[in-house]
């Protein structure tokens, strides 16, 4: 029986065929975007809280910047905030990529959102008890005093990374120049 | 040998009775007509908590005023940001103390309670110091403000460390435990800005 000849990338996506090398690349790209999304949601949560309590909306960046400068970073200016922003983005992308690589190839959204929230809370425990005491005790001493905000910011991060299935599908369906063409079987 | 054994056994049997006769700490029997020792101890503890909270709220009020002034009069952006940080930190600390006082001690939410004459004199001194600072600006203001913050925060850290060891209520101890690192950070920043 003659087999259909697959002519275009769009046809490959429509029949669920993924070119070799696309899966890993898609996961990495999706992970970066997922992590950035989660990081943005987390930062928005923190910024709302610090703005509401008189510290200023950009104070979370000072807190993260204290990784490099210590308590003095809390009164730092643009350079401190930029270093804090960079640190946050890198950390978010790394954690988001780890989650995206671990997510099933064709996951459903709802369970992944729940898993994402659980992942976010796992990161909360890791940051609070492992990373921050050594890397940024200044920040740790302050987040311990605001446990509710710290909790919800990690839930927000988890929701962001939990959208990995949506983002992964988008990357899979996007035609890429480097994808290897599949030679269709001759009739 | 036999006698010694009897004495040891008697001692083991009588020891709990001796402890009971002493009473569990805090619940010893008082003479008839006197308030129970535990009740007196509890009233003293409540009064002490009131005084400690009033003293710390006074401290918060002083730092809040200085921080608000610094946001307007400070010469450097760092000193202005430090002023904002102080206002936020001490407002947060005050809210926690007010919530605790209202919940556990029946204190009214609102302005702090009247403190002892010694504290009134201290407050008058600080008011005079901030009035002098209000005539300064730029680098002169920064020096005066930061010097005041270094000495005030050193006193505040000592006060809170003592209070944390002496108050009874674990909730109040926890509030002081959370406040102390923030105060130490504020002290560090003031020292760094003053030295720099």
Boltz contact constraints between the chains, C-beta under 6 A:
constraints:
  - contact:
      token1: [A, 54]
      token2: [B, 88]
      max_distance: 6.0
  - contact:
      token1: [A, 54]
      token2: [B, 91]
      max_distance: 6.0
  - contact:
      token1: [A, 55]
      token2: [B, 88]
      max_distance: 6.0
  - contact:
      token1: [A, 71]
      token2: [B, 185]
      max_distance: 6.0
  - contact:
      token1: [A, 71]
      token2: [B, 188]
      max_distance: 6.0
  - contact:
      token1: [A, 71]
      token2: [B, 189]
      max_distance: 6.0
  - contact:
      token1: [A, 72]
      token2: [B, 192]
      max_distance: 6.0
  - contact:
      token1: [A, 74]
      token2: [B, 85]
      max_distance: 6.0
  - contact:
      token1: [A, 75]
      token2: [B, 78]
      max_distance: 6.0
  - contact:
      token1: [A, 75]
      token2: [B, 81]
      max_distance: 6.0
  - contact:
      token1: [A, 75]
      token2: [B, 82]
      max_distance: 6.0
  - contact:
      token1: [A, 75]
      token2: [B, 189]
      max_distance: 6.0
  - contact:
      token1: [A, 141]
      token2: [B, 181]
      max_distance: 6.0
  - contact:
      token1: [A, 145]
      token2: [B, 178]
      max_distance: 6.0
